[in-house]
Amino acid sequence: MTIKQLSVFLENKTGRINDLTRILGREGINMHAFSMAETPDFGILRLIVSDVERAVEVLRAENFAVMLTDVVCIKCDNEAGALSTILERLSEREIFIEYMYAFADGAQANVVIRPNNVDECVEILNECNCNIMRGF
């Protein structure tokens, strides 16, 4: 059970993020989660959106470089140690986390994980009875 994440490469230029959010907003595509990383030459905006196929279509039409990646999103308790317990199980089975980002909503936290082995990660999370999200 994975979800699709968009990775959009952005020039380090004033207004470029706004261009992207304006396009998605115009098309009625909601950004559920995102993370921004930068290098000296460009940024990578990772997004979970309401309509993946449409977002890819409209962003590419506007000359954005977009890639799709399978990620795992889990819902866990928003309390000290909850994520550590889950990550320990993954670590015990040699699952490397390439990156992750999270957002909390009251008593629950949503964590997006990009593991080195998506299928095995999902299998382990299922064994641990983790709440794996199918979408937003």
BANUGU-955609 format. One line per 4 residues: number of its first residue (from 1); their letters; for each residue x, z, y of N, C-alpha, C, O. Coordinates in Angstrom, 2 decimals. Layout:
BEGIN
NUM) a) X:Z:Y:X:Z:Y:X:Z:Y:X:Z:Y  ...
***
This chain:
BEGIN
1) mtik) 0.83:0.00:-1.18:0.00:0.00:0.00:0.87:0.00:1.24:1.32:1.05:1.72  1.10:-1.16:1.74:1.91:-1.29:2.94:1.04:-1.88:4.05:-0.05:-2.38:3.82  1.58:-1.79:5.25:0.95:-2.45:6.38:1.99:-3.36:7.02:3.19:-3.17:6.84  1.53:-4.32:7.77:2.42:-5.27:8.43:2.78:-4.76:9.82:1.93:-4.33:10.59
5) qlsv) 4.06:-4.81:10.09:4.57:-4.44:11.40:5.14:-5.69:12.06:5.81:-6.49:11.41  4.88:-5.86:13.34:5.49:-6.93:14.10:6.78:-6.41:14.71:6.81:-5.30:15.24  7.84:-7.18:14.64:9.07:-6.91:15.38:9.22:-8.05:16.36:9.34:-9.21:15.98  9.21:-7.70:17.64:9.27:-8.71:18.70:10.58:-8.52:19.45:10.89:-7.42:19.92
9) flen) 11.34:-9.59:19.56:12.61:-9.55:20.28:12.34:-9.89:21.75:11.75:-10.93:22.06  12.78:-8.99:22.63:12.52:-9.14:24.06:13.82:-9.20:24.83:14.75:-8.44:24.57  13.89:-10.12:25.79:15.04:-10.15:26.69:15.01:-8.88:27.52:13.94:-8.37:27.86  16.19:-8.36:27.86:16.27:-7.22:28.77:16.03:-7.74:30.18:16.97:-8.03:30.92
13) ktgr) 14.76:-7.83:30.52:14.36:-8.43:31.79:13.12:-7.68:32.29:12.19:-7.45:31.53  13.11:-7.33:33.54:11.98:-6.62:34.12:10.68:-7.39:33.89:10.61:-8.60:34.14  9.67:-6.69:33.41:8.35:-7.28:33.23:8.09:-7.89:31.87:6.96:-8.28:31.59  9.10:-8.00:31.03:8.91:-8.68:29.74:7.98:-7.89:28.81:7.16:-8.49:28.12
17) indl) 8.11:-6.55:28.81:7.19:-5.74:27.99:5.77:-5.89:28.53:4.82:-5.98:27.76  5.64:-5.90:29.85:4.32:-6.08:30.44:3.71:-7.42:30.07:2.51:-7.51:29.82  4.53:-8.48:30.02:4.03:-9.79:29.60:3.39:-9.69:28.22:2.29:-10.19:27.99  4.10:-9.03:27.29:3.60:-8.90:25.93:2.30:-8.09:25.88:1.34:-8.50:25.24
21) tril) 2.27:-6.95:26.56:1.06:-6.12:26.51:-0.12:-6.81:27.19:-1.26:-6.64:26.77  0.15:-7.57:28.23:-0.92:-8.32:28.91:-1.51:-9.37:27.97:-2.73:-9.53:27.91  -0.66:-10.08:27.25:-1.13:-11.11:26.30:-1.99:-10.47:25.21:-3.08:-10.95:24.91  -1.49:-9.38:24.61:-2.27:-8.72:23.56:-3.58:-8.20:24.11:-4.62:-8.34:23.46
25) greg) -3.56:-7.60:25.29:-4.78:-7.09:25.90:-5.79:-8.20:26.18:-6.99:-8.04:25.93  -5.30:-9.31:26.70:-6.17:-10.46:26.98:-6.87:-10.94:25.71:-8.02:-11.39:25.75  -6.17:-10.85:24.58:-6.71:-11.31:23.30:-7.51:-10.23:22.56:-8.02:-10.48:21.47  -7.61:-9.04:23.16:-8.37:-7.96:22.53:-7.65:-7.33:21.33:-8.28:-6.76:20.45
29) inmh) -6.33:-7.45:21.31:-5.53:-6.89:20.22:-5.01:-5.53:20.65:-4.29:-5.42:21.65  -5.37:-4.50:19.89:-4.97:-3.14:20.22:-3.64:-2.79:19.57:-3.39:-3.14:18.41  -2.79:-2.12:20.32:-1.53:-1.60:19.80:-1.78:-0.18:19.31:-2.04:0.72:20.11  -1.71:0.03:18.00:-1.95:1.35:17.44:-0.71:2.23:17.50:-0.82:3.44:17.70
33) afsm) 0.46:1.65:17.32:1.72:2.38:17.37:2.81:1.41:17.76:2.72:0.21:17.49  3.86:1.93:18.40:5.00:1.07:18.72:6.24:1.91:18.93:6.18:3.11:19.20  7.35:1.23:18.80:8.66:1.84:19.02:9.55:0.78:19.65:9.49:-0.39:19.29  10.36:1.22:20.59:11.26:0.30:21.29:12.70:0.71:21.05:13.05:1.88:21.19
37) aetp) 13.53:-0.24:20.68:14.97:-0.03:20.55:15.65:-1.10:21.39:15.12:-2.21:21.54  16.80:-0.77:21.93:17.47:-1.77:22.75:18.94:-1.91:22.40:19.59:-1.00:21.88  19.42:-3.08:22.71:20.85:-3.38:22.66:21.21:-3.87:24.06:20.31:-4.01:24.89  22.47:-4.13:24.35:22.80:-4.61:25.69:22.12:-5.94:26.07:21.89:-6.20:27.25
41) dfgi) 21.81:-6.77:25.07:21.28:-8.10:25.36:19.77:-8.24:25.19:19.15:-9.07:25.86  19.19:-7.45:24.30:17.76:-7.59:24.04:17.20:-6.29:23.49:17.94:-5.39:23.10  15.88:-6.22:23.47:15.20:-5.09:22.87:14.40:-5.55:21.67:14.06:-6.73:21.55  14.10:-4.61:20.80:13.22:-4.89:19.67:12.03:-3.96:19.80:12.17:-2.74:19.77
45) lrli) 10.87:-4.55:19.95:9.63:-3.79:20.03:8.94:-3.91:18.68:8.55:-5.00:18.26  8.80:-2.78:17.99:8.11:-2.75:16.70:6.70:-2.26:16.95:6.49:-1.25:17.61  5.73:-3.00:16.41:4.32:-2.73:16.70:3.46:-2.73:15.46:3.67:-3.52:14.54  2.48:-1.84:15.46:1.38:-1.89:14.51:0.17:-2.24:15.35:-0.16:-1.53:16.30
49) vsdv) -0.50:-3.33:15.02:-1.60:-3.83:15.86:-2.88:-4.00:15.05:-2.88:-3.97:13.82  -3.97:-4.18:15.78:-5.29:-4.30:15.15:-5.50:-5.64:14.45:-6.27:-5.70:13.49  -4.88:-6.70:14.90:-5.06:-8.03:14.32:-3.70:-8.71:14.23:-3.27:-9.40:15.16  -3.03:-8.51:13.11:-1.66:-8.99:12.92:-1.56:-10.51:13.05:-0.73:-11.01:13.80
53) erav) -2.40:-11.23:12.34:-2.30:-12.69:12.34:-2.51:-13.28:13.73:-1.78:-14.17:14.15  -3.50:-12.78:14.42:-3.78:-13.28:15.78:-2.64:-12.92:16.73:-2.25:-13.73:17.57  -2.10:-11.70:16.60:-0.99:-11.29:17.46:0.22:-12.20:17.26:0.83:-12.63:18.24  0.55:-12.49:16.03:1.68:-13.39:15.75:1.42:-14.76:16.38:2.29:-15.33:17.03
57) evlr) 0.22:-15.26:16.19:-0.14:-16.58:16.71:0.01:-16.65:18.24:0.65:-17.56:18.76  -0.59:-15.70:18.94:-0.57:-15.77:20.41:0.80:-15.46:20.98:1.20:-16.04:21.99  1.53:-14.54:20.36:2.87:-14.23:20.88:3.83:-15.39:20.66:4.62:-15.71:21.55  3.77:-16.02:19.50:4.64:-17.19:19.27:4.27:-18.33:20.21:5.15:-19.05:20.68
61) aenf) 2.99:-18.50:20.48:2.56:-19.55:21.41:3.11:-19.29:22.82:3.27:-20.23:23.60  3.41:-18.02:23.13:3.97:-17.66:24.44:5.50:-17.50:24.37:6.11:-16.88:25.24  6.09:-18.06:23.31:7.55:-18.12:23.14:8.23:-16.76:22.89:9.38:-16.56:23.28  7.51:-15.85:22.25:8.13:-14.61:21.79:8.63:-14.83:20.37:7.96:-15.47:19.56
65) avml) 9.81:-14.29:20.06:10.33:-14.32:18.69:9.73:-13.13:17.95:9.97:-11.98:18.30  8.92:-13.43:16.91:8.19:-12.40:16.17:8.52:-12.49:14.69:8.54:-13.57:14.11  8.78:-11.32:14.09:8.98:-11.23:12.65:7.97:-10.23:12.10:7.57:-9.29:12.79  7.57:-10.43:10.85:6.69:-9.49:10.16:7.49:-8.72:9.12:8.35:-9.27:8.43
69) tdvv) 7.20:-7.43:9.03:7.89:-6.56:8.09:6.86:-5.66:7.42:5.93:-5.18:8.07  7.03:-5.44:6.11:6.19:-4.46:5.42:6.75:-3.07:5.68:7.94:-2.82:5.50  5.87:-2.18:6.09:6.23:-0.78:6.30:5.19:0.09:5.60:4.11:-0.38:5.23  5.53:1.35:5.44:4.62:2.32:4.85:4.23:3.30:5.94:5.09:3.78:6.68
73) cikc) 2.96:3.59:6.04:2.48:4.56:7.01:1.79:5.68:6.26:0.87:5.45:5.49  2.25:6.90:6.50:1.64:8.05:5.84:1.03:8.97:6.89:1.45:9.00:8.05  0.05:9.69:6.46:-0.57:10.72:7.28:-0.19:12.05:6.64:-0.40:12.25:5.44  0.36:12.94:7.44:0.72:14.26:6.91:0.33:15.32:7.92:-0.01:15.03:9.07
77) dnea) 0.37:16.56:7.47:0.05:17.67:8.37:1.05:17.71:9.51:2.25:17.51:9.31  0.57:17.97:10.70:1.41:18.09:11.88:1.85:19.54:12.01:1.41:20.28:12.89  2.74:19.93:11.10:3.25:21.30:11.11:4.72:21.27:10.67:5.17:20.35:10.00  5.43:22.30:11.07:6.86:22.38:10.77:7.11:22.26:9.27:6.51:22.97:8.47
81) gals) 8.02:21.35:8.91:8.44:21.21:7.52:7.66:20.21:6.69:8.11:19.83:5.61  6.51:19.77:7.15:5.68:18.85:6.34:6.40:17.53:6.08:6.42:17.06:4.94  6.99:16.95:7.09:7.69:15.68:6.91:8.96:15.88:6.08:9.31:15.03:5.26  9.64:16.98:6.29:10.85:17.27:5.54:10.59:17.29:4.04:11.39:16.77:3.26
85) tile) 9.49:17.87:3.64:9.14:17.92:2.22:8.98:16.52:1.64:9.46:16.25:0.54  8.32:15.64:2.38:8.11:14.26:1.93:9.44:13.50:1.87:9.73:12.82:0.89  10.24:13.64:2.93:11.52:12.93:2.97:12.48:13.43:1.89:13.29:12.65:1.39  12.39:14.69:1.54:13.23:15.23:0.47:12.91:14.54:-0.85:13.82:14.19:-1.60
89) rlse) 11.63:14.34:-1.13:11.24:13.64:-2.37:11.80:12.23:-2.40:12.27:11.76:-3.44  11.74:11.55:-1.26:12.27:10.18:-1.20:13.79:10.18:-1.37:14.34:9.34:-2.08  14.45:11.11:-0.74:15.90:11.22:-0.84:16.36:11.51:-2.27:17.35:10.95:-2.74  15.63:12.38:-2.95:15.96:12.70:-4.35:15.97:11.46:-5.23:16.69:11.40:-6.23
93) reif) 15.16:10.48:-4.86:15.05:9.25:-5.66:15.82:8.09:-5.03:15.57:6.93:-5.34  16.75:8.41:-4.13:17.66:7.42:-3.54:16.96:6.41:-2.63:17.43:5.28:-2.49  15.86:6.79:-2.02:15.21:5.91:-1.04:15.85:6.16:0.31:15.83:7.28:0.83  16.43:5.11:0.87:17.06:5.17:2.18:16.04:4.75:3.24:15.37:3.73:3.08
97) ieym) 15.93:5.52:4.29:15.02:5.18:5.39:15.82:4.41:6.45:16.71:4.97:7.09  15.49:3.14:6.62:16.19:2.31:7.61:15.83:2.75:9.02:16.70:2.85:9.89  14.55:3.02:9.25:14.07:3.58:10.51:12.67:4.11:10.30:12.00:3.78:9.32  12.23:4.93:11.24:10.86:5.42:11.20:10.47:5.86:12.60:11.32:6.15:13.44
101) yafa) 9.19:5.90:12.83:8.66:6.42:14.08:7.32:7.07:13.77:6.71:6.78:12.74  6.88:7.94:14.65:5.70:8.72:14.34:4.91:9.03:15.61:5.42:8.93:16.73  3.67:9.39:15.40:2.84:9.90:16.48:1.88:10.92:15.89:1.37:10.75:14.78  1.63:11.96:16.65:0.75:13.03:16.18:-0.60:12.92:16.87:-0.70:12.47:18.01
105) dgaq) -1.62:13.34:16.15:-2.98:13.37:16.69:-3.60:14.68:16.24:-4.26:14.74:15.20  -3.39:15.72:17.01:-3.92:17.03:16.65:-3.23:17.59:15.43:-2.01:17.75:15.42  -3.99:17.88:14.40:-3.48:18.52:13.18:-2.80:17.53:12.24:-2.20:17.94:11.25  -2.88:16.25:12.53:-2.31:15.23:11.66:-1.21:14.45:12.40:-1.27:14.25:13.61
109) anvv) -0.23:14.02:11.63:0.82:13.14:12.15:0.81:11.86:11.33:0.62:11.89:10.12  1.02:10.76:11.99:1.12:9.45:11.34:2.58:9.01:11.44:3.14:8.96:12.53  3.18:8.69:10.30:4.59:8.36:10.25:4.75:6.97:9.65:4.31:6.71:8.53  5.39:6.08:10.40:5.68:4.74:9.93:7.11:4.74:9.40:8.04:5.13:10.10
113) irpn) 7.27:4.30:8.15:8.56:4.34:7.48:8.94:2.93:7.03:8.13:2.21:6.45  10.19:2.56:7.31:10.76:1.32:6.78:11.84:1.73:5.78:12.99:1.97:6.16  11.47:1.80:4.48:12.46:2.17:3.46:13.21:0.95:2.95:12.79:-0.19:3.15  14.34:1.20:2.28:15.10:0.11:1.69:14.38:-0.52:0.50:14.61:-1.68:0.17
117) nvde) 13.50:0.25:-0.15:12.73:-0.26:-1.28:11.27:0.15:-1.08:10.88:1.26:-1.43  10.49:-0.75:-0.53:9.11:-0.44:-0.17:8.28:-0.09:-1.40:7.55:0.91:-1.39  8.37:-0.88:-2.45:7.54:-0.64:-3.64:7.84:0.71:-4.28:6.92:1.45:-4.64  9.11:1.03:-4.43:9.46:2.31:-5.03:9.06:3.47:-4.13:8.64:4.52:-4.61
121) cvei) 9.19:3.28:-2.84:8.77:4.31:-1.88:7.29:4.61:-2.04:6.89:5.77:-2.11  6.47:3.57:-2.11:5.03:3.75:-2.28:4.74:4.45:-3.60:3.88:5.34:-3.65  5.44:4.08:-4.65:5.24:4.71:-5.96:5.54:6.21:-5.88:4.76:7.02:-6.39  6.63:6.58:-5.25:7.00:7.99:-5.11:5.97:8.74:-4.27:5.56:9.85:-4.61
125) lnec) 5.56:8.14:-3.17:4.57:8.79:-2.30:3.25:8.99:-3.04:2.58:10.01:-2.86  2.86:8.02:-3.86:1.65:8.18:-4.66:1.80:9.33:-5.66:0.87:10.12:-5.85  2.96:9.42:-6.30:3.21:10.51:-7.24:3.10:11.88:-6.56:2.68:12.86:-7.18  3.47:11.93:-5.29:3.43:13.18:-4.52:2.07:13.41:-3.86:1.89:14.37:-3.10
129) ncni) 1.11:12.53:-4.17:-0.23:12.62:-3.56:-0.22:12.57:-2.04:-1.01:13.24:-1.39  0.69:11.78:-1.50:0.72:11.60:-0.04:-0.42:10.68:0.37:-0.86:9.82:-0.38  -0.87:10.90:1.57:-1.95:10.08:2.12:-1.33:8.83:2.76:-0.91:8.86:3.91  -1.29:7.73:1.99:-0.73:6.49:2.47:-1.86:5.70:3.15:-2.91:5.46:2.56
133) mrgf) -1.61:5.31:4.38:-2.63:4.59:5.14:-2.63:3.12:4.78:-1.57:2.52:4.56  -3.80:2.54:4.72:-3.95:1.12:4.44:-4.07:0.31:5.72:-3.99:-0.91:5.68  -4.26:0.96:6.80:-4.43:0.31:8.10:-4.99:1.30:9.08:-5.22:2.46:8.76  -5.21:0.83:10.29:-5.73:1.71:11.33:-7.16:1.34:11.66:-7.77:1.97:12.52
***
